Amino acid sequence: MSRERKLRYAMVGGGHGAFIGAVHRKAMALDGQFELVAGALSSSPERARESGAALGLADDRNHGSWQDLLDDELRRSPEERIDLVSIVTPNHVHHPVALAFVQAGFHVVCDKPLVHTGEQADELAAAVRRAGTVFGVTYNYTGYPMVREARHLVRSGALGTLRKIAVEYNQGWLAAAVEQGGANKQADWRLDPLRSGKAGTMADIGSHAENLAATVTGLHPQALCADLTTFGAGRRLDDDAQLLLRYAEGARGIIVASQVAAGLENDLRLQVSGTLGTLIWRQEDPNQLIHAPVDGPRRILTRGSPWLSESARRAGRIPSGHPEAFIEAFANVYLGVAADIRARAEGRVADPLDADYPTVEDGVRGVRFIERTLASAESDRKWTRLDPR
């Protein structure tokens, strides 16, 4: 694969009116690594083709269904075929599309949560291992430079032995009954168990909280105690979650996730405390990381500073003092995917600092975590064990 050419990609989902598809496309365009050449952008063939035409897709690569997209790509020569597919559909479509493209030998990036069930997750991970393809999952908060700096500080021992891991993710967009009448497309499918899965807020933003904690600390909970609540009248899925976590290493954790926190926007917070200090990061102030050591003054680390770790510096694009945020974090995940695809095409192992992205195994763990959270919330027992895999 020529390093000069862009990676050709197709998108499934993300057509007109879809929030996250536009975010993915902007992120993929940011560093000049990718080129959108094909798509099946809606479950409605008519809307799919209208959306593709609006984005400038050629008629012969603008498809009414993902099955037609896959069939067409397989008919094309390797010199013309896509390198990867980006899946930005409602959750229930993730598994069939991802599995089919992996089995056909294509690289895949899929939005989270990965799939609906642990069985589907295991099947997909096994298919990725057999195919030897790249598979990224867009836990986009892992792409923030200061999250990567937090990971570096924890892994380098700056906090000592970890004691407390707390993540809060509070939104207020479901505080009112926005789903009524079908005007809010996001609420319509995210609160539908057939499309979203058995979990609501826990799958939508609680999965981000779990992944953020695991990415920064490297720890995975051994047991959890969950309380899921549905405050919205008539809703079939949870819109509020609170979890207690126990780690095998002795640390304790808390996850709070709510989409009915009236007045709040996208308030994701991480706090990690150890024997030597504490780290604090907020997504709404993403370019700063607070480090409070036990034996010195609190310091504020800023994105773009020359004394940050290599992983944090590589994740930035502009000098310090200029804010970078949400789309750039997505772009960093995609940069990691691109680096891995190019390395494999050249028969080499990518530099881990370049190929830094959440993989299918992160997605599998997230699905298992959601399942055990649901089991805990439905159980009368205080603690529910997690699968050690």
Number of C-alpha atoms within 10 A of each C-alpha: 13 9 10 7 11 15 21 17 21 26 27 27 25 27 27 17 12 16 13 16 22 15 18 21 19 15 22 25 15 16 14 12 18 21 17 21 20 27 31 29 31 26 18 14 16 14 16 25 23 19 22 27 14 11 16 12 18 13 11 9 19 25 26 21 20 25 14 15 20 21 11 15 19 16 10 11 9 10 8 11 18 22 21 26 25 27 29 27 24 21 24 18 19 21 19 14 20 26 21 16 19 24 16 15 19 25 25 26 24 26 22 25 30 31 27 25 17 18 13 18 23 19 13 25 20 15 18 24 13 12 15 15 20 21 28 28 25 27 25 23 25 24 28 27 32 30 28 24 23 29 23 19 19 23 14 10 13 18 22 16 16 22 17 19 25 20 25 20 25 25 23 17 18 20 17 14 14 16 18 10 8 11 10 13 13 16 16 16 18 21 22 16 17 13 16 23 21 19 23 27 27 30 27 20 24 30 23 24 27 21 24 22 24 16 20 21 18 12 15 21 23 17 21 24 22 24 17 23 16 16 16 18 8 8 15 14 22 22 26 24 24 19 19 18 21 20 18 11 13 12 17 18 19 22 22 22 29 29 26 20 18 14 10 15 14 15 17 23 20 22 19 23 22 20 15 15 20 23 24 19 21 21 19 14 14 21 24 19 22 18 22 18 18 13 8 8 9 14 12 13 17 20 27 23 14 12 11 20 17 14 19 24 18 15 27 23 15 11 12 14 11 10 15 21 17 16 18 24 23 25 26 29 28 30 25 21 26 25 21 25 22 18 18 15 12 13 8 10 14 17 12 12 14 19 21 24 27 23 18 24 19 18 27 24 23 25 25 20 24 23 19 20 28 20 17 22 21 12 14 9 10 12 17 20 15 16 12 9 7
